[in-house]
Amino acid sequence: MRGERLYPLGDDLIGRDWQALDTPCLIVDLDILERNIDKMSGFLKTRGKHCRPHFKAHMSIGIAKKQMAAGAIGLCAAKISAAEVLVDHGITDILLANQVNVPVKIRRLMSLAARSDVKVLADTLDNVTQLNEAALAAGVSLGVLVEVRARSDLSTYAKGYTRNGLDTADEALVIAKAIDAAPGLTFKGVMAYEGPHPKVKDTAQRRDAILRDFNVFFDFLDKAKTAGLPCEIVSAGGTATYHVTGEIEDVTELQPGSYVTMNTMKVPLAPDFAQSLFMVSSVVGRPERETAVLDVGMKSLKMSKQDTTADDRDRPPIVSVAGADLHHLSEEHAAVRLSGDALSLKVADQVLIAPSYGAPTMNYHDRLYAVRQGRVEEVWNIDARGCSQ
Ligand SMILES: Cc1ncc(COP(=O)(O)O)c(C=O)c1O
């Protein structure tokens, strides 16, 4: 078993100072994490919207349970294997925010549908036919939403990002009607994900950009109403857009992910939420006066570029001491340039790093240590790490 080879096992650490943890490891500051959760759920409650947090942002049932306790209706998942983990832990209202169109995955989806209220997206007639036949054969009724794209601002697409989904309301209406007519399927509504688009700093311009991105979404909602196809679920939204998307009347739920742990790339785009996720690493070498070696490397910390050419936002800052600049990651170690206060770092000292990319970093780890005011309060598994199928 994966957990059994870990040291320390965890429970013996409860109540102890975070500095007693073996490194590298991930901690979350519970006060900050709970404030983030409360802020999002409080905002959505006052707007009459449901919160359906995205599980891929943390993959931990410990955090999912906190989100549910704060009023979440259920969770979003990107992959069937992650959705299975949620269902295994009793969280059964799930939006699988992707298309499932590969036969082996469809079989797996039907088994999951037999024991949960999982819903999925579709954007082609072929896929609607596949899902309908599989649902009828399995004797389940599967909830399906049509996906439209949020993409009037093409700049993000120009950088290579893309998602499935339909580009016109008319095409989306054809799919919605097909879902509605399929005896094995239940038409549930529509999803659009606008999260990555508006990287615009100015708040008013940003709001305009988000709303522009929803052209097809709004058009579809009008056409669905006229066609007498009620959308029980109208799902959209992310951490950097919640304040705009959460005000749209027809939207019934938001699916924010990174707001709970945050990361240094997201904080400037969503300053209402604070980073709660940190990496603890130990100094394991001082080969030169102005260089330290840490025990964290690219097998424990996600940094997409490994050297000084990395974009500044992508280089996780060391936040516990001034003058320590993490500038190169090997597989298992990091090189840190030292100046000022950091010159006093010695072997076995610990430093705190703020991950620049939270979820992929968490995907390297089995455990998450939940810390309040410096003491370990809970030890959570990162239950769905590696669940990429
Ligand atoms: C479909 C979908 N919904 C929601 C989210 C959550 O976005 P964020 O982490 O910005 O809140 C993501 C993240 O990539 C996503 O792909």
The ligand as an SDF file (V2000), in Angstrom:
LIG
                    3D

 16 16  0  0  0  0  0  0  0  0999 V2000
  -13.7090   23.1560  -16.3290 C   0  0  0  0  0  0  0  0  0  0  0  0
  -13.0490   23.8420  -15.1850 C   0  0  0  0  0  0  0  0  0  0  0  0
  -13.8080   24.3700  -14.2120 N   0  0  0  0  0  0  0  0  0  0  0  0
  -13.2790   25.0030  -13.1580 C   0  0  0  0  0  0  0  0  0  0  0  0
  -11.9040   25.1370  -13.0250 C   0  0  0  0  0  0  0  0  0  0  0  0
  -11.3520   25.8560  -11.8240 C   0  0  0  0  0  0  0  0  0  0  0  0
  -10.6500   27.0060  -12.1670 O   0  0  0  0  0  0  0  0  0  0  0  0
   -9.8920   27.8520  -11.0700 P   0  0  0  0  0  0  0  0  0  0  0  0
   -8.8230   26.9850  -10.5290 O   0  0  0  0  0  0  0  0  0  0  0  0
   -9.3890   29.0460  -11.7790 O   0  0  0  0  0  0  0  0  0  0  0  0
  -10.8900   28.1930  -10.0330 O   0  0  0  0  0  0  0  0  0  0  0  0
  -11.0640   24.6120  -14.0180 C   0  0  0  0  0  0  0  0  0  0  0  0
   -9.6130   24.7710  -13.9140 C   0  0  0  0  0  0  0  0  0  0  0  0
   -8.8360   24.6130  -14.8130 O   0  0  0  0  0  0  0  0  0  0  0  0
  -11.6420   23.9380  -15.1210 C   0  0  0  0  0  0  0  0  0  0  0  0
  -10.8950   23.4000  -16.0820 O   0  0  0  0  0  0  0  0  0  0  0  0
  1  2  1  0
  2  3  1  0
  2 15  2  0
  3  4  2  0
  4  5  1  0
  5  6  1  0
  5 12  2  0
  6  7  1  0
  7  8  1  0
  8  9  2  0
  8 10  1  0
  8 11  1  0
 12 13  1  0
 12 15  1  0
 13 14  2  0
 15 16  1  0
M  END
$$$$
